[in-house]
Amino acid sequence: MVDRGAVLDKHFASRVDWNLLRTFVEIVRAGGIGAAARKLHKQQPSISAALKRLEEQVGVQLLERSPTGIKTTAAGTALLGLCEEMLETARMVPHQVAQATRRVEGAVRIQLISAVTSPEFDESIASFHRRNPHIHIELRVSPWRAVLDALEQGEAEIGVGYDSNVRGGLLYEPLFVERQQLYCARSHPLFGHRVERLGELKDEGFVLTGEDELDTVTRLRRRYRLGARATGRAEDINEAKRLITLGVGIGFLPVMAARQAVEQRQLWPLLHPDMEPFYDIFLLARAEGTRDTPTQLFLDEVLRRRRAQHRS
């Protein structure tokens, strides 16, 4: 096939076979013509012929074939992005129509870790409720591993939390970067001082957060033998903050969750800022499968606001 170059076809939209665009996406996603044929339950020659017709209509080669598989050309990569946007738009038609006619009812179940502090996420909830006042919003708080399990098992549609790995069946959209700090109460001898070496604190009484403790913090704590003398435990960040503030022990808390107590001088940050562990907090959802309209509209609300923020 000979590329005709960048020739503008003003009638392309009316001439193109839209099914060919869908087939092209499936070929790329499957990693080859044979795999796409098996996925679509079609014969391989028909998939090859569909790709050839699309390349003829576009006027350029879209895929390069090799013994190891396929690779999109520059034109193929550009077309793939456009096709995925069109498919996503088509998928959203029934959801957006339902929202426009104010016929959307139901519930959105969101499972999240405790003490999530994100103005962007809160604004998304408020905006979503204004747009969809008849949709019930349910928030459930649980340790981070339980958030992931609930999504995989279908017990929740949306999650907000942390993950030390990547689960193939989940969609990860970074919401914000959270930092943690090690705090002590006003009554503690170290109040007002910074610690240079974490190992100096190995004999201190410690408030642990059990299953709610993130792997990033657990690894840091174990490296310096912090928490060997546990004097308190709470599975919820807010309750852990209560114990630390009351002087039961020192402990790690998210910086934003502890900010007000620090401003009121109830808590003191023991670490220099460059020693604070940090990690991503994600908006989570199942990557595959059909979502109900309330769930899809909420997910789109968060993603829309994030994209708008990044463009500004």
C-alpha positions in Angstrom: 0.0 0.0 0.0 1.3 3.5 -0.9 0.7 6.3 1.5 -0.9 9.3 -0.1 0.4 11.6 2.6 -1.7 14.2 4.4 -4.5 14.6 2.0 -7.5 16.4 3.4 -10.7 14.5 2.6 -13.6 16.8 3.5 -16.1 13.9 3.0 -14.2 11.4 5.1 -16.8 11.3 7.9 -19.6 10.5 5.6 -17.7 7.9 3.7 -15.8 6.0 6.4 -17.3 2.7 7.7 -17.4 3.3 11.4 -17.3 -0.5 12.1 -13.8 -0.5 10.6 -12.7 2.0 13.3 -14.0 -0.4 16.0 -12.3 -3.3 14.4 -9.0 -1.3 14.3 -9.2 -0.6 18.0 -9.8 -4.3 18.7 -6.8 -5.3 16.6 -4.6 -3.0 18.6 -6.0 -3.9 22.0 -5.8 -7.6 21.2 -2.2 -7.3 20.0 -2.8 -8.8 16.5 -5.2 -9.7 13.8 -5.5 -13.3 14.9 -6.2 -12.4 18.5 -8.8 -9.8 17.4 -10.5 -12.4 15.2 -10.8 -14.8 18.2 -12.1 -12.1 20.4 -14.7 -10.9 17.9 -15.6 -14.5 16.9 -14.7 -13.8 13.2 -12.5 -15.3 10.7 -8.9 -13.9 10.4 -9.2 -13.1 6.7 -12.2 -10.8 7.4 -10.3 -8.9 10.0 -7.3 -8.5 7.7 -9.6 -7.3 5.0 -11.3 -4.8 7.3 -7.9 -3.3 8.2 -6.9 -3.1 4.6 -10.2 -1.2 3.7 -9.6 1.2 6.6 -6.0 1.9 5.5 -7.3 2.5 2.0 -10.0 4.9 3.3 -7.5 6.8 5.5 -4.8 6.7 2.9 -1.9 5.7 5.1 -0.5 2.6 6.7 -1.8 2.2 10.3 0.0 -0.9 11.6 3.5 -2.4 11.1 3.6 -6.2 11.3 6.6 -8.2 12.7 7.2 -11.7 13.9 6.7 -10.5 17.5 3.4 -8.8 16.8 2.1 -5.4 15.6 3.0 -1.8 16.2 1.0 1.3 15.4 2.6 3.8 13.0 2.5 7.5 13.8 -0.8 7.7 11.9 -2.1 4.6 13.6 -1.3 6.0 17.1 -3.2 9.2 16.2 -6.1 7.4 14.8 -6.3 5.0 17.8 -6.6 8.0 20.2 -9.4 9.4 18.2 -11.2 6.1 17.9 -11.0 5.5 21.6 -12.5 8.9 22.3 -15.4 8.2 19.8 -16.1 4.9 21.4 -16.1 6.4 24.9 -18.5 9.2 23.7 -20.8 6.6 22.2 -20.8 4.6 25.4 -21.7 7.7 27.4 -24.8 8.5 25.2 -27.4 6.7 27.3 -25.9 8.0 30.5 -25.8 11.6 29.4 -29.3 11.4 27.9 -30.7 10.0 31.1 -29.0 12.9 33.0 -30.3 15.5 30.6 -33.8 14.3 31.0 -33.4 14.1 34.8 -34.5 10.5 34.9 -31.4 9.3 36.8 -32.1 7.6 40.1 -30.3 4.9 42.0 -27.1 4.9 44.2 -23.4 5.3 44.0 -21.5 3.2 46.5 -18.0 4.7 47.3 -15.6 2.8 49.5 -12.7 4.9 50.8 -9.9 4.9 53.3 -10.4 7.0 56.4 -9.5 10.7 56.7 -9.4 11.4 52.9 -8.7 15.1 52.6 -9.2 16.2 49.0 -11.0 19.4 48.1 -11.2 18.3 44.5 -12.9 15.0 45.5 -15.3 16.9 47.8 -16.2 19.4 45.1 -16.9 16.5 42.7 -19.4 15.0 45.2 -21.1 18.4 45.6 -21.2 19.1 41.9 -22.5 15.6 41.2 -25.3 16.0 43.7 -26.4 19.3 42.2 -26.6 17.7 38.8 -28.2 14.5 40.0 -30.2 15.3 43.2 -32.1 12.0 43.1 -29.1 9.7 43.2 -28.2 8.4 46.7 -24.5 8.7 47.6 -23.2 6.1 50.0 -19.8 6.4 51.6 -18.2 3.4 53.4 -14.9 3.7 55.2 -12.5 0.7 55.4 -8.8 -0.2 55.4 -7.1 0.2 52.1 -6.9 -3.5 51.3 -10.6 -3.8 52.0 -11.3 -1.0 49.5 -9.5 -2.9 46.7 -11.2 -6.2 47.6 -14.7 -4.6 47.7 -14.1 -3.2 44.1 -12.9 -6.6 42.8 -15.8 -8.4 44.4 -18.4 -5.9 43.2 -19.4 -4.7 46.7 -18.5 -1.1 45.7 -18.4 0.7 42.4 -16.0 3.5 43.2 -13.0 3.5 45.6 -10.6 6.1 47.0 -7.4 4.7 48.4 -3.9 3.5 48.1 -2.4 0.5 46.5 1.2 -0.8 46.9 0.9 -2.8 43.6 -1.4 -2.7 40.6 -4.4 -5.0 40.2 -5.0 -5.7 36.5 -8.8 -5.5 36.9 -8.9 -2.0 38.3 -8.7 1.5 36.8 -6.3 3.9 38.7 -6.7 7.7 38.4 -4.3 9.6 40.7 -6.3 12.0 42.9 -3.6 13.6 45.0 -0.2 12.9 46.7 -0.6 12.3 50.4 2.3 12.8 52.9 2.5 11.3 56.4 4.3 12.7 59.4 5.3 11.4 62.8 3.5 13.2 65.6 3.6 13.5 69.3 1.3 15.2 71.8 1.9 18.5 73.6 2.6 16.6 76.7 5.4 14.6 75.1 9.1 15.6 76.0 9.9 15.9 72.3 7.2 18.5 71.6 8.8 21.4 69.8 11.8 19.4 68.7 12.8 17.7 65.4 14.2 14.2 65.2 17.4 13.7 63.1 17.5 9.9 63.2 14.4 7.8 63.3 16.3 5.0 65.1 16.3 7.3 68.2 12.6 6.6 68.6 12.7 2.8 68.7 11.9 2.7 72.4 9.0 5.2 72.3 5.4 4.1 72.9 3.7 4.0 69.5 0.1 4.2 68.3 -0.5 1.8 65.4 -3.2 2.0 62.8 -3.4 -1.8 62.2 -4.8 -2.7 58.8 -5.2 0.9 57.9 -1.5 1.4 57.9 -0.1 1.8 54.4 2.8 -0.4 53.1 5.0 2.7 52.6 4.7 3.6 56.3 4.9 0.0 57.5 8.3 -0.5 55.6 9.7 2.7 57.1 8.5 1.9 60.6 10.0 -1.6 60.5 13.3 -0.4 59.0 13.8 1.7 62.1 12.1 -0.7 64.6 9.4 1.9 65.4 6.3 0.5 67.1 8.0 -2.4 68.8 6.4 -1.0 72.0 2.8 -0.5 71.0 0.9 1.6 73.5 -2.2 2.2 71.4 -4.0 0.9 68.3 -6.9 2.3 66.2 -8.1 1.0 62.8 -9.3 4.5 61.8 -7.0 7.5 61.2 -9.2 9.9 63.1 -9.2 7.6 66.2 -5.5 7.2 65.9 -5.2 10.9 65.9 -7.3 11.0 69.1 -5.0 8.6 70.9 -1.8 10.5 69.8 -3.3 13.8 70.8 -4.2 12.4 74.2 -0.6 11.3 74.7 -1.0 7.6 74.4 2.0 7.4 72.1 3.6 8.9 69.0 2.4 7.8 65.6 2.1 8.4 61.9 -0.8 10.4 60.5 -1.5 12.0 57.1 -0.3 15.6 57.1 -3.7 17.1 56.0 -5.6 15.1 58.6 -3.4 16.4 61.4 -3.1 20.0 60.1 -5.7 21.6 62.4 -4.4 19.8 65.5 -0.9 21.1 64.6 -2.1 24.6 64.1 -3.8 24.4 67.5 -0.5 23.1 68.9 -2.1 19.8 70.1 0.3 17.8 67.9 3.9 18.3 66.9 5.6 17.0 63.7 8.8 15.2 64.7 10.3 14.7 61.3 11.8 17.2 58.9 9.6 17.6 55.8 12.1 15.9 53.5 11.8 12.8 55.7 8.0 12.4 55.3 6.9 9.3 53.5 4.6 10.1 50.5 2.4 8.1 48.1 -0.4 8.5 45.6 -4.1 8.3 46.5 -6.2 7.0 43.6 -9.7 7.2 42.4 -10.4 3.5 41.8 -13.0 1.6 39.7 -13.3 -1.7 37.9 -11.6 -1.4 34.5 -13.9 -3.7 32.6 -17.6 -4.3 32.5 -20.7 -2.2 32.1 -21.2 0.4 34.8 -24.7 1.6 35.8 -25.6 5.2 35.0 -25.1 6.7 38.5 -21.7 5.2 38.8 -20.6 6.2 35.3 -21.8 9.8 35.8 -19.9 10.1 39.1 -16.7 8.7 37.6 -17.1 11.2 34.7 -17.7 14.0 37.1 -14.4 13.4 38.9 -12.4 12.8 35.7 -13.9 15.9 34.0 -12.9 18.1 36.9 -9.4 16.7 37.0 -8.9 17.2 33.3 -10.2 20.8 33.5 -7.8 21.5 36.4 -4.8 20.1 34.5 -5.6 22.3 31.5 -5.8 25.4 33.5 
